[in-house]
Amino acid sequence: MNRRKFLKAGVASALTAGMVGAMRTLPVSAAEAVASTGSSGSVNGARSKLHPKVDYGGASVRFVENNDQWLGTSQIVGTVNRTHEAEQGFNLALRGKLSSEAQVAMYHYNFVMKHPFDGALGIFSNYVSAENIVGGTPNQEKLPIPDPEQMSQNIKDTAYFLRADEVGIGKMPEYAYYSHKAPFSHEELIRDDISHSTPVTEKLPYVIVVTVDQHLETMLASTGYDGISSTQSMRGYHATAVISVILAQYIRNLGYNARAHHFANYAAAMPPVTIAAGLGELSRTGDCTVHPRLGYRHKVAAVTTDLPLL
C-alpha cells in the first residue's frame, strides 16, 4: 500500500471509528427519549423542496427537540451558564491561558494566516463581519406569516440556493448566546485585558444553522500538515459567512429581526445551536459537534431571528 492509499484508509477508518464510537456511547436514558427519523432528514421545520431528503449515509439518526430537559441526546441537569467569548479556544490562546507558544502563534497568525491562500480567504470574511452587516434594523413593513411551516421551507430552500450543504432550524437555546463579546483588539486580548467586552443582550427565539462540507476529496489528499488543510477551514468559514449574512438581510427585508453569527463575528456559541437545529450531536471531544455523515468535516454559521419558523 502506497502512502496516499495508506492516508486514505487511515482517515476513513478514523472517521468510521469515531462515528461508531460516538453512537455506541449514548446513554440508555437518551436513547429511550429520542424518536427515530429514519433517513428523511431533521424532524424540525419543513422539508426543503430542493433537498427533500438529508443524506446521513448509513447512520441511524435520532433526534430530540431542544427543550429545558434535553439538548439533542444530552440531558440538562442544572442551570447552563452563558460563557464569555473571551473563554473560547482561540481567545484563550491569545490571552496566554494555554501556553506562551500558542499565544505567539495566534498573535502573529503563524498557524493559519501565514499561508497565502488561507490569508486571502480569512481576510475576506472580515469584510462581511461589521455589526451593520451581520445585523441591522428590519424593514418597517412586516410581511404577515400565516404559515410558519411554509416560511421554514422557504428559508431552507433559500439557504440551499445559496449553496449550503445542509440547513436546520431550531429553537434558540438562551444559554447558547455569549454573555459578552470579547474585545476585537488582539492587543487587548494578548494583555489579557477584557475590560472593553460588550454585553450580549439579544434574545431571539429561533435559530437557522447552515452547514458547508469541507470536501472529502481534498481532506483525503492532505497530510493534515500542509497549507490546504487549514484552507479547507477558511473556505468553509467564508462560504457560511456569506450565506448567513445574506439570509439575515433577507429576513430583515421581510420586516423581522435577524442577526448572522459567523467566523468573524459571533454573538453565540455554535455547538449548542447546531445541536438545537438537528445538525449534529455533542462529540466525545466535549466542545465540537459531530454530523452523522460529515463527522467533523464541516463548518457552520447561524442566523438568530424572530421570524415565525418551525
DOMAR-863131 format. One record per residue (C-alpha): residue in one letter; x, y, z. Coordinates in steps of 0.1 Angstrom, whole numbers. Example, Ala and Ser with C-alpha at 12.3 -4.5 7.8 and 13.67 -1.06 7.14 Angstrom:
# DOMAR-863131
("A", (123, -45, 78))
("S", (137, -11, 71))
***
This chain:
# DOMAR-863131
("M", (0, 0, 0))
("N", (15, 33, -10))
("R", (15, 64, 12))
("R", (-15, 81, -4))
("K", (-37, 49, -1))
("F", (-25, 45, 35))
("L", (-36, 80, 43))
("K", (-70, 75, 27))
("A", (-75, 42, 45))
("G", (-64, 57, 78))
("V", (-87, 87, 76))
("A", (-117, 66, 65))
("S", (-111, 42, 94))
("A", (-107, 70, 119))
("L", (-139, 87, 108))
("T", (-158, 54, 109))
("A", (-144, 45, 143))
("G", (-152, 79, 157))
("M", (-188, 78, 145))
("V", (-195, 43, 156))
("G", (-178, 50, 190))
("A", (-199, 81, 195))
("M", (-231, 64, 187))
("R", (-224, 35, 210))
("T", (-217, 57, 239))
("L", (-252, 73, 240))
("P", (-267, 67, 274))
("V", (-297, 44, 276))
("S", (-319, 72, 290))
("A", (-311, 94, 260))
("A", (-318, 65, 236))
("E", (-352, 60, 252))
("A", (-361, 97, 250))
("V", (-355, 101, 213))
("A", (-376, 94, 182))
("S", (-361, 79, 151))
("T", (-364, 100, 120))
("G", (-350, 74, 95))
("S", (-331, 90, 66))
("S", (-356, 117, 57))
("G", (-339, 145, 75))
("S", (-344, 165, 106))
("V", (-380, 165, 121))
("N", (-378, 201, 130))
("G", (-391, 226, 103))
("A", (-405, 219, 69))
("R", (-387, 197, 43))
("S", (-368, 217, 17))
("K", (-381, 213, -19))
("L", (-346, 215, -32))
("H", (-333, 189, -7))
("P", (-363, 169, 5))
("K", (-341, 142, 20))
("V", (-310, 148, 41))
("D", (-281, 124, 33))
("Y", (-270, 109, 65))
("G", (-252, 80, 48))
("G", (-256, 47, 67))
("A", (-260, 64, 101))
("S", (-292, 57, 122))
("V", (-303, 92, 131))
("R", (-322, 100, 163))
("F", (-334, 135, 172))
("V", (-345, 151, 205))
("E", (-362, 185, 203))
("N", (-344, 213, 222))
("N", (-362, 219, 255))
("D", (-355, 226, 291))
("Q", (-346, 190, 298))
("W", (-326, 180, 267))
("L", (-303, 194, 241))
("G", (-300, 166, 215))
("T", (-293, 135, 235))
("S", (-275, 154, 262))
("Q", (-297, 157, 294))
("I", (-297, 191, 311))
("V", (-295, 185, 348))
("G", (-290, 221, 360))
("T", (-286, 257, 350))
("V", (-264, 262, 320))
("N", (-244, 294, 323))
("R", (-237, 316, 293))
("T", (-200, 319, 286))
("H", (-178, 349, 278))
("E", (-165, 349, 242))
("A", (-130, 355, 257))
("E", (-132, 319, 270))
("Q", (-133, 303, 236))
("G", (-102, 284, 225))
("F", (-86, 309, 201))
("N", (-91, 338, 226))
("L", (-77, 317, 254))
("A", (-46, 312, 233))
("L", (-43, 349, 226))
("R", (-47, 357, 263))
("G", (-18, 333, 271))
("K", (-41, 309, 290))
("L", (-29, 278, 271))
("S", (8, 284, 265))
("S", (33, 311, 255))
("E", (39, 292, 222))
("A", (2, 292, 214))
("Q", (0, 329, 223))
("V", (28, 339, 199))
("A", (14, 317, 171))
("M", (-21, 333, 175))
("Y", (-8, 369, 177))
("H", (14, 366, 146))
("Y", (-11, 344, 127))
("N", (16, 318, 123))
("F", (-8, 289, 125))
("V", (-31, 298, 96))
("M", (-27, 332, 81))
("K", (9, 326, 71))
("H", (-3, 306, 41))
("P", (-12, 330, 13))
("F", (-44, 312, 3))
("D", (-56, 309, 39))
("G", (-49, 346, 45))
("A", (-69, 356, 14))
("L", (-100, 337, 25))
("G", (-97, 346, 61))
("I", (-93, 384, 54))
("F", (-123, 383, 31))
("S", (-145, 370, 59))
("N", (-137, 402, 78))
("Y", (-154, 422, 50))
("V", (-188, 408, 60))
("S", (-183, 410, 97))
("A", (-192, 446, 106))
("E", (-221, 450, 130))
("N", (-242, 467, 103))
("I", (-236, 437, 81))
("V", (-244, 408, 105))
("G", (-273, 428, 120))
("G", (-294, 458, 114))
("T", (-328, 474, 116))
("P", (-356, 454, 99))
("N", (-380, 468, 73))
("Q", (-408, 487, 90))
("E", (-434, 469, 68))
("K", (-436, 434, 82))
("L", (-447, 405, 59))
("P", (-475, 385, 75))
("I", (-465, 349, 81))
("P", (-497, 328, 83))
("D", (-479, 295, 78))
("P", (-446, 292, 97))
("E", (-440, 257, 81))
("Q", (-441, 272, 46))
("M", (-418, 300, 57))
("S", (-394, 275, 71))
("Q", (-394, 257, 38))
("N", (-387, 289, 20))
("I", (-357, 297, 43))
("K", (-343, 262, 38))
("D", (-347, 265, 0))
("T", (-331, 299, 1))
("A", (-300, 286, 20))
("Y", (-297, 256, -4))
("F", (-299, 281, -33))
("L", (-270, 299, -17))
("R", (-250, 266, -18))
("A", (-254, 254, 17))
("D", (-249, 217, 20))
("E", (-273, 213, 49))
("V", (-297, 236, 68))
("G", (-315, 231, 101))
("I", (-340, 252, 121))
("G", (-345, 251, 158))
("K", (-355, 269, 189))
("M", (-326, 291, 201))
("P", (-312, 280, 235))
("E", (-308, 311, 255))
("Y", (-276, 298, 271))
("A", (-260, 295, 236))
("Y", (-257, 333, 235))
("Y", (-224, 345, 248))
("S", (-227, 366, 280))
("H", (-202, 391, 265))
("K", (-184, 396, 232))
("A", (-146, 398, 236))
("P", (-127, 430, 226))
("F", (-119, 429, 189))
("S", (-84, 442, 195))
("H", (-57, 415, 197))
("E", (-35, 439, 216))
("E", (-61, 440, 244))
("L", (-65, 402, 244))
("I", (-28, 395, 244))
("R", (-26, 417, 276))
("D", (-55, 396, 290))
("D", (-75, 429, 292))
("I", (-112, 421, 286))
("S", (-125, 453, 303))
("H", (-139, 466, 269))
("S", (-161, 435, 264))
("T", (-196, 441, 252))
("P", (-226, 425, 268))
("V", (-248, 404, 245))
("T", (-284, 414, 251))
("E", (-301, 398, 221))
("K", (-327, 372, 228))
("L", (-344, 359, 197))
("P", (-365, 327, 197))
("Y", (-353, 308, 166))
("V", (-320, 298, 150))
("I", (-312, 288, 114))
("V", (-279, 269, 110))
("V", (-262, 264, 77))
("T", (-235, 238, 71))
("V", (-208, 235, 44))
("D", (-189, 204, 36))
("Q", (-151, 209, 38))
("H", (-146, 184, 8))
("L", (-137, 148, 15))
("E", (-116, 146, -17))
("T", (-93, 174, -5))
("M", (-91, 160, 30))
("L", (-80, 126, 17))
("A", (-53, 142, -4))
("S", (-40, 163, 25))
("T", (-15, 152, 51))
("G", (-30, 175, 77))
("Y", (2, 194, 79))
("D", (1, 212, 46))
("G", (-14, 246, 37))
("I", (-46, 232, 21))
("S", (-56, 216, 54))
("S", (-64, 250, 70))
("T", (-75, 264, 37))
("Q", (-104, 239, 39))
("S", (-115, 256, 71))
("M", (-111, 291, 58))
("R", (-131, 282, 27))
("G", (-159, 268, 49))
("Y", (-159, 298, 72))
("H", (-160, 321, 42))
("A", (-189, 302, 25))
("T", (-210, 300, 56))
("A", (-204, 337, 65))
("V", (-216, 348, 31))
("I", (-247, 326, 33))
("S", (-256, 337, 68))
("V", (-253, 375, 62))
("I", (-275, 372, 30))
("L", (-301, 351, 49))
("A", (-301, 377, 78))
("Q", (-306, 406, 54))
("Y", (-333, 387, 35))
("I", (-352, 382, 68))
("R", (-348, 419, 78))
("N", (-361, 428, 44))
("L", (-393, 409, 54))
("G", (-396, 430, 85))
("Y", (-382, 407, 112))
("N", (-351, 409, 134))
("A", (-322, 387, 123))
("R", (-285, 385, 132))
("A", (-259, 365, 115))
("H", (-232, 346, 135))
("H", (-201, 335, 116))
("F", (-164, 330, 119))
("A", (-155, 367, 120))
("N", (-184, 379, 143))
("Y", (-201, 355, 167))
("A", (-225, 365, 195))
("A", (-233, 329, 202))
("A", (-215, 296, 205))
("M", (-221, 273, 175))
("P", (-221, 238, 191))
("P", (-254, 242, 210))
("V", (-272, 259, 182))
("T", (-260, 232, 157))
("I", (-275, 205, 180))
("A", (-307, 226, 185))
("A", (-311, 228, 148))
("G", (-308, 190, 144))
("L", (-275, 190, 125))
("G", (-252, 172, 149))
("E", (-245, 158, 183))
("L", (-220, 167, 210))
("S", (-189, 145, 204))
("R", (-165, 129, 228))
("T", (-141, 159, 224))
("G", (-166, 178, 246))
("D", (-165, 210, 226))
("C", (-173, 201, 190))
("T", (-204, 187, 173))
("V", (-202, 157, 150))
("H", (-225, 153, 120))
("P", (-239, 118, 111))
("R", (-224, 119, 76))
("L", (-198, 147, 76))
("G", (-183, 140, 110))
("Y", (-161, 170, 119))
("R", (-156, 178, 82))
("H", (-178, 208, 81))
("K", (-182, 245, 91))
("V", (-213, 262, 103))
("A", (-228, 297, 106))
("A", (-261, 307, 121))
("V", (-289, 333, 119))
("T", (-309, 341, 150))
("T", (-343, 356, 143))
("D", (-379, 363, 154))
("L", (-393, 353, 120))
("P", (-420, 327, 128))
("L", (-405, 293, 120))
("L", (-408, 256, 128))
***
